[in-house]
């Protein structure tokens, strides 16, 4: 074999190796499924669908949102946990399934800490709500009612082990009162129960509740976060009456455990780009109490770790029970 033939063979091998590497690194190669582990119709679901539409434009592949509900979000979460680790099946969820699920039920069939974090997508202001027909006008009156009627105050939640349930438990613990947690399969049926007068109290995202507040059907007693929200400047925080109360709410995107880092990094960058799209900016701007985040995978990992530690202390303090 002469020198020219050897050189030609080496160049051909290098070219084939480059093509193989590009083929292996190309993502996505087929339709992508984003699983939302809660029913359609609420803020999390609508955000997932908006994100999916922007990623579909970027990737030139179908991006499908699928609602897999049940067990306070754990059914859909476990489905993604066991999916192939290739980035083509993702989970879009509030933090409860990633932060609270194993704390509340150590026997669940997945390890939330093993997911591959991609990005925190949004943060939401949470409101403490009652039906507008309720005589209760503020947190102090709510505490007085619960004090004078032990065990008669019904708190709706989005299921056992949800952020809403733990918000209820934390409120009752700090106020030294008793109440009943009524679980529903998602925020939409829980909100409908409050509108119908079947329950007394609900913690819900401002983006979900504000239309009903403006329509005179619900009343916001307080903001569950650390500061008041400019959209409802006269509504105090729960912490102004119960120091130490805080119940954050955020949504995030994760992939199955051991998803290759190059795929994680690409999706994270594409999510950050999607959040800067005019359609997303309009949606965020028109939804009071909703902020975009677009964190890096490492930032999301640290946030989940910090929040697990915080809620673990709260669960120990309140004695909250899971399944």
C-alpha positions as CSV (number, residue, x, y, z in Angstrom):
1,X,0.0,0.0,0.0
2,X,1.5,3.3,-1.1
3,X,1.7,6.5,0.9
4,X,-1.2,8.1,-0.9
5,X,-3.4,5.2,-0.4
6,X,-2.6,5.1,3.3
7,X,-3.4,8.9,3.6
8,X,-6.6,8.4,1.8
9,X,-7.7,5.6,4.1
10,X,-6.9,7.6,7.2
11,X,-8.9,10.6,5.9
12,X,-11.8,8.3,5.1
13,X,-11.7,6.8,8.6
14,X,-11.6,10.3,10.2
15,X,-14.6,11.4,8.0
16,X,-16.6,8.4,8.9
17,X,-15.8,8.8,12.6
18,X,-17.0,12.4,12.4
19,X,-20.3,11.4,10.8
20,X,-20.8,8.7,13.5
21,X,-20.1,11.2,16.3
22,X,-22.6,13.7,14.7
23,X,-25.2,11.0,14.4
24,X,-24.7,9.9,18.0
25,X,-24.9,13.5,19.3
26,X,-27.8,14.6,17.2
27,X,-30.9,15.3,19.3
28,X,-33.8,14.8,18.9
29,X,-34.0,12.0,16.4
30,X,-37.7,11.3,16.8
31,X,-40.8,12.8,18.5
32,X,-40.3,14.0,22.1
33,X,-42.9,13.3,24.9
34,X,-43.3,15.7,27.8
35,X,-45.2,14.1,30.6
36,X,-47.3,16.2,33.0
37,X,-48.2,14.1,36.0
38,X,-51.4,16.1,36.8
39,X,-54.7,16.7,34.9
40,X,-55.0,19.1,32.1
41,X,-56.6,22.5,32.5
42,X,-54.4,24.2,35.1
43,X,-51.3,26.5,34.9
44,X,-48.7,23.7,34.9
45,X,-50.4,21.9,32.0
46,X,-50.8,25.1,29.9
47,X,-47.1,26.1,30.5
48,X,-46.0,22.6,29.5
49,X,-47.9,23.0,26.2
50,X,-46.5,26.4,25.5
51,X,-43.0,25.2,26.2
52,X,-43.6,22.1,24.0
53,X,-44.7,24.3,21.1
54,X,-41.5,26.4,21.2
55,X,-39.2,23.3,21.5
56,X,-41.0,21.8,18.6
57,X,-40.2,24.9,16.5
58,X,-36.6,24.6,17.6
59,X,-36.1,20.9,17.1
60,X,-38.2,20.4,14.0
61,X,-39.7,17.3,15.7
62,X,-43.1,16.7,17.2
63,X,-43.1,17.5,21.0
64,X,-46.2,16.0,22.6
65,X,-47.6,16.7,26.1
66,X,-49.1,13.7,27.8
67,X,-51.0,13.9,31.1
68,X,-50.4,10.8,33.2
69,X,-52.2,11.4,36.4
70,X,-52.7,9.7,39.8
71,X,-51.0,9.1,43.2
72,X,-50.3,12.9,43.7
73,X,-48.2,13.0,40.5
74,X,-46.2,9.8,41.3
75,X,-47.6,7.7,38.5
76,X,-46.5,10.0,35.7
77,X,-43.2,10.7,37.5
78,X,-42.4,7.0,37.8
79,X,-43.2,6.5,34.1
80,X,-40.5,9.0,33.1
81,X,-38.1,7.6,35.7
82,X,-38.3,4.3,33.9
83,X,-38.2,5.7,30.4
84,X,-35.0,5.3,28.2
85,X,-32.4,7.8,29.2
86,X,-32.1,9.4,25.7
87,X,-33.9,12.7,26.3
88,X,-37.0,11.7,24.2
89,X,-39.2,11.4,27.3
90,X,-39.2,14.3,29.8
91,X,-41.1,15.3,32.9
92,X,-42.6,18.8,33.4
93,X,-43.9,19.1,37.0
94,X,-44.3,21.3,40.0
95,X,-41.6,20.6,42.6
96,X,-43.8,18.3,44.8
97,X,-42.9,15.1,42.9
98,X,-39.2,15.9,42.8
99,X,-38.9,17.3,46.4
100,X,-41.7,15.8,48.5
101,X,-42.7,12.4,47.1
102,X,-40.0,10.3,48.8
103,X,-40.1,12.3,52.0
104,X,-43.8,11.6,52.3
105,X,-43.7,8.0,51.0
106,X,-40.4,6.2,51.2
107,X,-41.8,3.2,49.4
108,X,-42.5,4.9,46.1
109,X,-41.1,3.1,43.1
110,X,-38.6,5.8,42.0
111,X,-35.8,7.9,43.5
112,X,-36.5,11.6,42.9
113,X,-32.8,12.5,43.5
114,X,-31.7,10.3,40.6
115,X,-33.5,12.3,37.9
116,X,-31.4,14.3,35.5
117,X,-32.3,18.0,36.2
118,X,-32.7,20.2,33.1
119,X,-34.1,23.5,34.2
120,X,-36.4,25.3,36.6
121,X,-38.9,26.9,34.2
122,X,-41.2,29.2,36.3
123,X,-41.9,30.4,39.8
124,X,-45.4,31.2,41.0
125,X,-46.9,33.3,43.7
126,X,-49.2,31.2,45.8
127,X,-52.3,32.5,47.5
128,X,-54.3,31.4,50.5
129,X,-57.9,31.5,49.3
130,X,-61.5,31.2,50.5
131,X,-64.8,31.3,48.7
132,X,-66.0,34.9,48.3
133,X,-69.2,34.1,50.2
134,X,-67.1,33.1,53.3
135,X,-67.4,35.4,56.2
136,X,-63.7,35.1,56.8
137,X,-61.9,38.2,55.6
138,X,-58.3,37.7,56.8
139,X,-55.8,35.3,58.3
140,X,-56.5,36.3,61.8
141,X,-60.2,35.5,61.3
142,X,-59.3,32.2,59.7
143,X,-57.2,31.3,62.7
144,X,-59.9,32.4,65.1
145,X,-62.5,30.2,63.3
146,X,-60.1,27.2,63.4
147,X,-59.4,27.8,67.1
148,X,-63.1,28.0,68.0
149,X,-64.1,25.1,65.8
150,X,-61.4,22.4,66.2
151,X,-61.2,20.0,63.2
152,X,-64.0,21.7,61.3
153,X,-61.9,23.7,58.8
154,X,-61.5,21.8,55.5
155,X,-58.4,22.5,53.5
156,X,-58.4,21.3,49.8
157,X,-55.2,19.9,48.4
158,X,-53.9,18.4,45.2
159,X,-53.3,15.1,46.9
160,X,-51.5,13.3,49.7
161,X,-47.9,14.4,49.8
162,X,-48.5,17.5,47.7
163,X,-47.1,21.0,48.3
164,X,-50.7,22.0,49.0
165,X,-51.1,19.4,51.7
166,X,-47.9,20.4,53.4
167,X,-48.9,24.1,53.2
168,X,-52.1,23.1,55.0
169,X,-50.2,21.2,57.7
170,X,-47.6,24.0,58.2
171,X,-50.4,26.6,58.5
172,X,-52.2,24.4,61.1
173,X,-49.0,23.7,63.0
174,X,-47.9,27.4,63.2
175,X,-51.4,28.6,64.1
176,X,-51.8,25.8,66.7
177,X,-55.1,24.8,65.3
178,X,-56.7,21.6,63.8
179,X,-58.2,21.1,60.4
180,X,-58.9,18.4,57.8
181,X,-57.0,17.9,54.5
182,X,-59.3,17.0,51.6
183,X,-57.2,15.6,48.7
184,X,-58.2,16.0,45.0
185,X,-56.6,14.7,41.8
186,X,-55.1,18.0,40.7
187,X,-55.7,21.7,41.3
188,X,-58.6,22.1,38.9
189,X,-61.0,19.8,40.9
190,X,-59.7,21.3,44.2
191,X,-60.4,24.8,42.9
192,X,-63.9,23.7,41.8
193,X,-64.5,22.3,45.2
194,X,-63.7,25.7,46.8
195,X,-65.9,27.5,44.2
196,X,-68.8,25.1,45.0
197,X,-68.3,25.6,48.8
198,X,-67.4,22.0,49.4
199,X,-64.2,23.0,51.2
200,X,-63.2,26.1,53.1
201,X,-59.6,26.9,52.2
202,X,-57.2,26.3,49.3
203,X,-53.6,27.3,48.5
204,X,-53.3,27.9,44.8
205,X,-51.1,29.7,42.3
206,X,-52.1,33.3,41.6
207,X,-52.1,32.5,37.9
208,X,-54.9,30.0,38.4
209,X,-56.9,32.0,41.0
210,X,-56.8,35.6,39.9
211,X,-59.6,35.4,37.3
212,X,-61.9,34.0,39.9
213,X,-60.8,36.7,42.4
214,X,-61.5,39.4,39.9
215,X,-64.9,37.9,39.1
216,X,-65.8,38.1,42.8
217,X,-66.0,34.3,43.3
218,X,-62.8,33.8,45.4
219,X,-61.1,35.9,48.1
220,X,-57.4,36.0,48.6
221,X,-56.6,36.1,52.3
222,X,-52.8,36.1,52.0
223,X,-49.8,35.5,49.9
224,X,-47.9,32.3,50.8
225,X,-44.5,33.7,49.8
226,X,-42.0,36.0,51.6
227,X,-43.3,39.3,50.0
228,X,-46.6,40.8,48.8
229,X,-47.4,40.8,45.1
230,X,-47.9,44.0,43.2
231,X,-51.0,42.6,41.5
232,X,-52.7,42.4,44.9
233,X,-50.8,45.0,47.0
234,X,-53.4,45.1,49.8
235,X,-53.1,41.3,50.4
236,X,-50.6,40.6,53.2
237,X,-48.3,37.6,53.4
238,X,-49.2,34.6,55.6
239,X,-45.9,35.2,57.4
240,X,-47.2,38.6,58.6
241,X,-49.6,36.7,60.9
242,X,-47.6,33.5,61.2
243,X,-43.9,34.1,61.2
244,X,-41.9,31.3,59.5
245,X,-44.6,30.4,57.0
246,X,-43.5,30.1,53.4
247,X,-44.7,27.8,50.6
248,X,-42.9,28.3,47.3
249,X,-44.2,26.9,44.0
250,X,-42.1,26.3,40.9
251,X,-42.2,24.1,37.8
252,X,-39.2,22.2,36.4
253,X,-38.1,19.9,33.6
254,X,-36.2,16.8,34.2
255,X,-35.1,13.7,32.2
256,X,-34.7,10.1,33.3
257,X,-31.7,9.1,35.4
258,X,-28.3,8.9,33.6
259,X,-29.4,10.9,30.5
260,X,-26.2,12.0,28.8
261,X,-25.0,15.4,29.9
262,X,-24.6,16.7,26.3
263,X,-28.4,16.1,25.8
264,X,-29.2,17.7,29.2
265,X,-27.2,20.7,28.4
266,X,-28.7,21.1,24.9
267,X,-32.3,20.9,26.3
268,X,-31.5,23.3,29.1
269,X,-30.1,25.9,26.6
270,X,-33.1,25.4,24.3
271,X,-35.5,25.9,27.3
272,X,-33.8,29.1,28.2
273,X,-34.1,30.3,24.6
274,X,-37.8,29.3,24.5
275,X,-38.4,31.4,27.6
276,X,-37.2,34.4,25.7
277,X,-39.6,33.9,22.9
278,X,-42.2,36.6,22.5
279,X,-45.1,34.2,23.1
280,X,-43.6,33.1,26.4
281,X,-42.8,36.7,27.4
282,X,-46.4,37.7,26.6
283,X,-47.8,34.7,28.7
284,X,-45.5,35.5,31.6
285,X,-46.3,39.2,31.4
286,X,-50.0,38.6,31.3
287,X,-50.1,36.2,34.3
288,X,-49.6,38.1,37.6
289,X,-47.5,36.1,40.0
290,X,-45.7,34.1,37.4
291,X,-42.0,34.6,36.7
292,X,-39.7,32.7,34.2
293,X,-36.5,31.2,35.5
294,X,-34.6,29.1,32.9
295,X,-32.0,27.9,35.3
296,X,-29.0,25.7,34.5
297,X,-29.1,22.0,35.4
298,X,-26.6,22.6,38.3
299,X,-28.8,25.4,39.7
300,X,-31.8,23.2,39.6
301,X,-30.0,20.4,41.4
302,X,-28.9,22.7,44.2
303,X,-32.5,24.2,44.5
304,X,-34.0,20.7,44.8
305,X,-31.4,19.7,47.4
306,X,-32.0,22.8,49.5
307,X,-35.8,22.5,49.3
308,X,-35.7,18.8,50.2
309,X,-33.8,19.6,53.4
310,X,-36.2,22.4,54.3
311,X,-39.3,20.3,53.8
312,X,-37.8,17.4,55.6
313,X,-37.5,19.6,58.7
314,X,-41.1,20.8,58.3
315,X,-42.4,17.3,57.9
316,X,-40.6,16.2,61.0
317,X,-41.9,19.3,62.9
318,X,-45.5,19.0,61.7
319,X,-45.8,15.2,61.7
320,X,-47.2,15.3,58.2
321,X,-48.2,11.8,56.9
322,X,-48.1,10.4,53.3
323,X,-49.8,7.4,51.8
